[in-house]
Every structure is written in structure tokens, then in C-alpha cells.
Amino acid sequence: ITAHVNFDDLMAGAGDAGWDRGEVRPLGSFLALHGAFDLLPAAVASGGVLKPDEWATFAAARRLLLPSGMGSDLKVLAQGRGAAWSSFCEMQTPPPIEA
């Protein structure tokens, strides 16, 4: 399900409720920051040959991560508060350059 979302209103509402504001990110960037590359078949990283069933996983990942797919069209806004939010923020480290 997709929807047109007014992120400015969501961020303002969260701020009014005492939540920390996240930032709006492209879907591909958000997924990359949170381990999407770890879900790819091992052959992708090693340059090996993909098995037939691995091609579907690879194709789905490309659609979600790359700007030519949904990676830049769809956006993600994460907001929160408390210990869980702090832990989430600490996890947000950029993927390696070669990713």
C-alpha cells in the first residue's frame, strides 16, 4: 500500500507529542542502512553465479534499493522516543562504500 503523505505534518505532530524527529529518507537508503545487503544471496558479494531461485531475491532487492526502481521514489520517516529510539538511531551507520 502506498499513500501520499505530508511528512511535514507528521514531523510536527511527533514533535508536539514529545517524540524525536527522524529524517525523511529514500527507501533504498533506509533499507541499505538497516541491513538489506545482508539479505542478498552470498554469490552477489563474491561475484559468483546465482542459482535460479536466487535471481528472484536479487531482482526484488534491486527494485527496492536502486534509484531506477523504488529506491528513490518511495520515502521513509522513522520517529520515536525513549530507549528503543536511541537504539534505533545508533544502528544508523552508512553502508560500506563498495555496497
N, C-alpha and C positions, 0 to 999 in steps of 0.2 A: 504494500500500500504506500502510495506517495501522496503528498499534500503540499500545497503552497503554505509556507509557514512564515509568520512575521517574527523573525528571530529577535528583533529589537524589543518587541513587547515581551517575549519570553525572558529575555535577559533582565529587563526592567522589573518584571514580576518576581523573578527569583531574587533579585537584589532587595526588593521590598520585603520579601519573606525571610531575609537574613541568609540567603544562600550565596555562595561564591559563584561569580560568573565564570563560565568557561569561555572558550572562543569558538566561533564557527569555523569549522574545518571542512575541506573537501573530503568526501567519503574515502577516497583512495589513501589520502594522507592519514586519516584517522585509523583505518584498518592496518596500514603499514606500521604505525606507531604502537599498535596493540597486538602484534604478533602474527599478522596474516601470512607473512613469508614463511613462518614455521609450519604452516599447514600445506604448503606446496609439496608435491612429490619430491623425494630426495634427488631424483635424476635431474631436476631443474637446476639445482645448485651445482651439481657435479658436471653438468654438460652431457650427461648420459642420455640414453634413448628412453623415451617414455613408453610405458606399456599402454595398450589401448584404453584401459579403464582410467589411466592417469591423465589422458588427454582431456577428459571432461572436467576434472578438477582444475587443470591448468587453464582451460578456456574460461571457466567460471571465475577464477581468480583474476584473469586478465580483464574481464568485463567489469569487475568490481574495483580494481586497483588503478587501471590505466586511464589517463585523461580522455583517450579516444572512446572509452566505454562510459561507465557510470562514475568513474573515479573523480571527475571534476564537476559533473552535472549535479550530483546529489551532495547535500551538506549534512553535517552532524554538529549538534550542540550538546555538550555534556556539561551539567551543572550539579552542584551538590554542596554538602556541608559536613562537618564533623570528621571523625577518624577515617571513615570509608572514603570520603572525598580527598582527604590528604594522601591516602594510599594511592588512589587513582592518579592524582597529579604527579606523584613520584614515579609512576610507571611510564609517563610520557617522555620517553627518550627517543630521539630520532633514530631511524633505521640506519644501518651502515651505508656508507657511500656507494658501495657496489650493488646495493639492493635495487 
